[in-house]
Amino acid sequence: MTIDLYYWPSIQGRGEFVRLALEDAGVDYDDVARRPAADGGGVAAIQRYLAGNKPGALPLAPPFVVDGAHVVAQVAAILDHLAPRLGLVPDDAAARTRALQLQLTIADVAAEAHDTHHPIAVSLYYAQQRDEAKRRARHFIDERIPKFLGHFEQVLARSGGAWSLGDDFSYVDLSLFQLMSGLDYAFPRALTAFAPKIPRLRDLHARVAERPRLAAYLASPRRLPWTTHDLFRHYPELDAQP
Amino acid sequence: MTIDLYYWPSIQGRGEFVRLALEDAGVDYDDVARRPAADGGGVAAIQRYLAGNKPGALPLAPPFVVDGAHVVAQVAAILDHLAPRLGLVPDDAAARTRALQLQLTIADVAAEAHDTHHPIAVSLYYAQQRDEAKRRARHFIDERIPKFLGHFEQVLARSGGAWSLGDDFSYVDLSLFQLMSGLDYAFPRALTAFAPKIPRLRDLHARVAERPRLAAYLASPRRLPWTTHDLFRHYPELDAQP
């Protein structure tokens, strides 16, 4: 079974949460838009779905996956759909619900991290909202990072196992890895200062990075570098002052 | 089976998406925090869970439901968990995934509507971020409302039935009703101007409001009035100018 992933070809973005699951599971997947346009790839491949020219559920935005007859958009819905087959969630309803709940909170942090550099409008450049971004980023660092990461630290403390759902590794652990990677890139000073408060989360991040298939992926050209065109962005003026 | 809902007792907020499902299904539920504190209710009942003093999954914020041994937070996860039992989603995996995807997009709009009045920080008063709010609201009205509501209009056009998933009524229709209700309250001028572009969505909103149990709920004191302490807020200066 090949899963077709559709996501902007030049950034990690929200698509990376799906890529990590596919890579860690070692399944055959096609990152369609990263193929040349002449080979059916490129952004045009995404646009055909967004324009409604394809059957199945209509995606509003990438990432989405095409899995046989199913078109599934929204990261948390994609992971909920794929994870049982990928072996990345325990196969019972209660565990799947807990995973979904945690993934949605990770998505909330990611959206807030995005809005630190785009607090006014996604249609404007960062430079057109830099003053507001500085204000929002200060609150994000002082209030939201402690709230959210403190929550995940508690979840790990209560899980009863090595991973966020307990003994079973899941896509939630991959997503927590990605969240921490993005925050480390965007806000290195703030994350360094906060690290002593989240030892379990820091340890989880390190252990996920050592998983063989994930380590191979992270070292490969398939893992795109972070840039200031991405969901998480490093602008020194938005990071905490020492 | 009684389901315990925990949500701030004085606003519709995100909890209302869950309340509508419980009310439309006609099930017995306990809106715990709306009971007096002396009777085990009030905000203190919520805080006991947020503080980690209860077993089960740790909620970061309300709404959450306690359903036997399960504690489930995050609106989309709550609805995905409850809907099969409430008869509010078709009983197959593909339909549940489509419902989840749509609910997540509804949640995205709701979060953006919230950020029109709080673009900088939830910890600040509206008056402390009014200038930024005016800027963000203009983009929300001009760009985001057309994008999101246009998407839902297309979803209805493609569904092949009277409701967003086709012939089967689902919690997604209730959530679309709630989204439109909130936007109508917050941005009456903008929504009136945009109405001709979304006839199916306007019609869906009217049809949902006529469902007998929902109509009874909306006319009851259980349906809280909108205020400027809620997720959706009406500030005339943020609404579109005529």
Interface residues (C-beta under 8 A of the other chain):
Chain A: G52 A57 L58 L60 H70 V72 A73 Q74 A76 A77 D80 H81 A93 A94 T97 R98 L100 Q101 L104 T105 A111 D115 P119 I120 A121 S123 L124 E132 R135 R136 H139 E143 K147 F148 H151 Q154 V155 R158
Chain B: G52 A57 L58 L60 H70 V72 A73 Q74 A76 A77 D80 H81 A93 A94 T97 R98 L100 Q101 L104 T105 A111 D115 P119 I120 A121 S123 L124 E132 R135 R136 H139 E143 K147 F148 H151 Q154 V155 R158
